[in-house]
């Protein structure tokens, strides 16, 4: 039997989100472009509880390969990789988290 978890996001009254982001665009040829982006989270905190914000990964890497075949035709493929996502300990009200929101999610 297959099952899935349902996640619900709640807005928190006050939060701090800090991170670094960078990108690299590489023209492979006149018709092919390779675009990359990485985001690394330094801080992701609910200021009310001191807990991490829910399911924000440590890092995210995006990579896209685009091909301009003709003036009116282009194609692309995209790859995304997420780092480990730490579960929260408390909900936005400061009460202990329960259920699937307490599970760590790995890539």
Backbone as CSV, one residue per row, in Angstrom:
resi,resn,N_x,N_y,N_z,CA_x,CA_y,CA_z,C_x,C_y,C_z
1,UNK,0.839,-1.178,0.000,0.000,0.000,0.000,0.882,1.238,0.000
2,UNK,0.592,2.154,-0.879,1.359,3.395,-0.960,0.708,4.460,-0.087
3,UNK,1.528,5.240,0.526,1.010,6.359,1.307,1.923,7.555,1.101
4,UNK,1.439,8.699,1.418,2.255,9.900,1.311,1.945,10.805,2.496
5,UNK,2.906,11.655,2.796,2.736,12.599,3.889,2.190,13.911,3.340
6,UNK,1.386,14.553,4.113,0.831,15.851,3.756,1.543,16.905,4.598
7,UNK,2.127,17.891,3.935,2.824,18.958,4.638,2.012,20.240,4.538
8,UNK,1.961,20.962,5.639,1.259,22.240,5.655,2.227,23.291,6.182
9,UNK,2.316,24.396,5.483,3.198,25.463,5.901,2.383,26.567,6.547
10,UNK,2.882,27.057,7.672,2.241,28.151,8.383,3.190,29.342,8.393
11,UNK,2.654,30.528,8.216,3.469,31.726,8.334,3.794,31.949,9.805
12,UNK,5.044,32.302,10.072,5.450,32.577,11.445,5.463,34.092,11.643
13,UNK,5.242,34.549,12.886,5.192,35.991,13.128,6.500,36.706,12.782
14,UNK,7.636,36.131,13.188,8.938,36.747,12.917,9.932,35.654,12.564
15,UNK,10.742,35.911,11.526,11.717,34.922,11.081,12.967,35.622,10.566
16,UNK,14.076,34.871,10.568,15.330,35.333,9.988,15.735,34.301,8.945
17,UNK,15.996,34.767,7.728,16.473,33.895,6.657,17.687,34.577,6.045
18,UNK,18.854,33.905,6.143,20.094,34.448,5.594,20.780,33.356,4.799
19,UNK,21.374,33.737,3.689,22.071,32.745,2.888,22.929,33.391,1.826
20,UNK,23.605,32.540,1.091,24.451,32.967,-0.015,23.896,32.360,-1.289
21,UNK,24.005,33.105,-2.376,23.536,32.592,-3.654,24.521,33.001,-4.732
22,UNK,24.781,32.082,-5.640,25.686,32.374,-6.740,25.221,31.697,-8.006
23,UNK,25.661,32.240,-9.127,25.295,31.629,-10.400,26.489,31.643,-11.342
24,UNK,26.467,30.716,-12.276,27.517,30.589,-13.283,26.842,30.228,-14.595
25,UNK,27.035,31.071,-15.610,26.481,30.825,-16.935,27.630,30.543,-17.895
26,UNK,27.563,29.398,-18.575,28.637,28.975,-19.466,28.083,28.798,-20.879
27,UNK,28.509,29.647,-21.834,28.108,29.420,-23.214,28.933,28.257,-23.786
28,UNK,28.303,27.109,-23.959,28.991,25.909,-24.445,29.279,26.045,-25.940
29,UNK,28.341,26.617,-26.671,28.513,26.890,-28.101,27.608,28.065,-28.456
30,UNK,27.491,28.376,-29.736,26.619,29.479,-30.146,25.151,29.184,-29.868
31,UNK,24.799,27.901,-29.765,23.388,27.532,-29.584,23.098,26.838,-28.256
32,UNK,24.133,26.546,-27.477,23.949,25.815,-26.214,24.462,26.660,-25.044
33,UNK,23.620,26.790,-24.020,23.983,27.535,-22.807,23.790,26.636,-21.594
34,UNK,24.778,26.639,-20.697,24.701,25.873,-19.451,24.612,26.886,-18.314
35,UNK,23.508,26.864,-17.566,23.244,27.820,-16.495,23.179,27.082,-15.163
36,UNK,23.900,27.593,-14.163,23.959,26.952,-12.847,23.692,27.978,-11.753
37,UNK,23.079,27.514,-10.676,22.765,28.375,-9.545,22.848,27.537,-8.279
38,UNK,23.449,28.099,-7.233,23.484,27.408,-5.939,23.072,28.392,-4.846
39,UNK,22.305,27.888,-3.899,21.898,28.658,-2.727,22.322,27.878,-1.489
40,UNK,22.998,28.540,-0.566,23.425,27.919,0.687,22.835,28.733,1.837
41,UNK,22.075,28.066,2.700,21.421,28.755,3.811,22.366,28.865,5.012
42,UNK,22.580,30.075,5.484,23.370,30.307,6.689,22.487,30.242,7.927
43,UNK,21.278,30.803,7.809,20.366,30.833,8.947,18.935,30.801,8.435
44,UNK,18.126,30.006,9.081,16.712,29.879,8.733,15.987,29.609,10.046
45,UNK,15.526,30.664,10.699,15.065,30.521,12.079,13.728,31.213,12.337
46,UNK,12.883,30.513,13.072,11.655,31.083,13.612,12.072,31.850,14.865
47,UNK,11.940,33.166,14.866,12.406,33.966,16.004,11.553,33.780,17.247
48,UNK,10.333,33.268,17.102,9.471,33.029,18.255,9.933,31.809,19.036
49,UNK,10.279,30.723,18.319,10.641,29.465,18.976,12.140,29.182,18.954
50,UNK,12.901,29.861,18.069,14.323,29.563,17.916,14.567,28.338,17.053
51,UNK,13.513,27.724,16.561,13.606,26.511,15.745,13.858,26.881,14.285
52,UNK,14.356,25.898,13.521,14.531,26.088,12.077,13.171,26.258,11.412
53,UNK,13.134,27.012,10.330,11.916,27.078,9.528,11.735,25.730,8.847
54,UNK,10.509,25.325,8.642,10.245,23.968,8.168,10.755,23.719,6.762
55,UNK,11.410,22.613,6.625,11.805,22.018,5.354,12.499,23.007,4.408
56,UNK,13.425,23.785,4.929,14.279,24.611,4.079,15.626,23.899,4.021
57,UNK,16.038,23.445,2.827,17.269,22.664,2.727,18.515,23.507,2.997
58,UNK,19.574,22.818,3.419,20.850,23.482,3.675,21.371,24.132,2.392
59,UNK,21.209,23.447,1.265,21.617,24.019,-0.017,20.691,23.518,-1.126
60,UNK,20.654,24.262,-2.219,19.906,23.882,-3.414,20.781,24.191,-4.619
61,UNK,20.926,23.223,-5.512,21.711,23.386,-6.731,20.785,23.199,-7.924
62,UNK,20.774,24.175,-8.817,19.993,24.096,-10.051,20.952,24.159,-11.228
63,UNK,20.727,23.317,-12.223,21.551,23.315,-13.422,20.643,23.120,-14.632
64,UNK,20.792,23.981,-15.625,19.949,23.928,-16.820,20.818,23.947,-18.065
65,UNK,20.511,23.057,-18.994,21.169,23.021,-20.292,20.126,23.421,-21.335
66,UNK,20.395,24.517,-22.047,19.446,25.043,-23.035,20.052,24.961,-24.431
67,UNK,19.227,24.602,-25.402,19.667,24.510,-26.793,18.701,25.288,-27.670
68,UNK,19.209,26.261,-28.378,18.410,27.028,-29.337,18.608,26.369,-30.697
69,UNK,17.733,25.424,-31.030,17.872,24.639,-32.259,17.656,25.502,-33.501
70,UNK,16.604,26.316,-33.467,16.292,27.251,-34.554,15.762,28.520,-33.905
71,UNK,15.487,29.499,-34.702,14.963,30.752,-34.154,13.636,30.539,-33.433
72,UNK,12.826,29.613,-33.948,11.503,29.364,-33.371,11.413,28.070,-32.561
73,UNK,12.554,27.452,-32.254,12.548,26.188,-31.504,13.718,26.139,-30.532
74,UNK,13.389,25.964,-29.258,14.435,25.781,-28.247,14.005,24.667,-27.304
75,UNK,14.984,24.021,-26.692,14.733,22.944,-25.733,15.648,23.138,-24.539
76,UNK,15.190,22.636,-23.401,16.044,22.690,-22.220,15.716,21.547,-21.282
77,UNK,16.703,21.201,-20.493,16.514,20.218,-19.433,17.084,20.824,-18.155
78,UNK,16.427,20.553,-17.047,16.823,21.143,-15.768,16.988,20.054,-14.722
79,UNK,18.008,20.206,-13.893,18.306,19.293,-12.794,18.332,20.122,-11.509
80,UNK,17.700,19.626,-10.456,17.727,20.297,-9.153,18.115,19.287,-8.085
81,UNK,19.034,19.670,-7.218,19.490,18.815,-6.122,19.343,19.592,-4.822
82,UNK,18.679,18.969,-3.848,18.466,19.603,-2.546,19.341,18.942,-1.496
83,UNK,19.859,19.735,-0.579,20.597,19.201,0.549,19.645,18.687,1.618
84,UNK,20.219,18.227,2.705,19.439,17.685,3.814,18.479,18.740,4.354
85,UNK,17.276,18.303,4.666,16.260,19.197,5.210,15.952,18.758,6.639
86,UNK,16.341,19.593,7.580,16.162,19.276,9.003,14.715,19.527,9.417
87,UNK,14.150,18.635,10.206,12.770,18.847,10.655,12.720,19.894,11.765
88,UNK,11.558,20.474,11.931,11.391,21.429,13.023,10.989,20.683,14.291
89,UNK,11.256,21.287,15.441,10.906,20.681,16.727,9.588,21.228,17.256
90,UNK,9.258,22.453,16.832,8.058,23.117,17.335,7.255,23.683,16.173
91,UNK,5.943,23.757,16.331,5.139,24.417,15.310,5.230,25.927,15.515
92,UNK,4.574,26.685,14.669,4.705,28.142,14.740,4.145,28.733,16.029
93,UNK,3.348,27.970,16.772,2.802,28.440,18.048,3.708,28.092,19.225
94,UNK,4.818,27.382,18.956,5.731,26.992,20.015,5.394,25.661,20.657
95,UNK,4.399,24.961,20.128,4.022,23.644,20.645,4.867,22.576,19.951
96,UNK,5.133,21.448,20.618,5.932,20.392,19.989,5.321,19.945,18.655
97,UNK,6.184,19.804,17.645,5.741,19.337,16.326,5.385,17.860,16.414
98,UNK,4.447,17.438,15.589,4.012,16.039,15.573,3.873,15.565,14.130
99,UNK,3.858,14.247,13.955,3.601,13.665,12.649,4.767,13.795,11.690
100,UNK,4.473,13.851,10.382,5.521,13.839,9.369,6.426,15.063,9.397
101,UNK,5.984,16.170,10.012,6.824,17.364,10.060,8.044,17.178,10.965
102,UNK,8.120,16.063,11.697,9.264,15.802,12.572,10.316,14.917,11.902
103,UNK,10.091,14.520,10.641,11.020,13.629,9.942,12.052,14.420,9.149
104,UNK,13.311,13.944,9.185,14.359,14.542,8.367,14.206,14.038,6.944
105,UNK,14.427,14.926,5.985,14.329,14.551,4.579,15.715,14.663,3.974
106,UNK,16.215,13.559,3.432,17.531,13.547,2.799,17.371,13.481,1.289
107,UNK,18.382,13.961,0.569,18.310,13.915,-0.897,18.251,12.495,-1.420
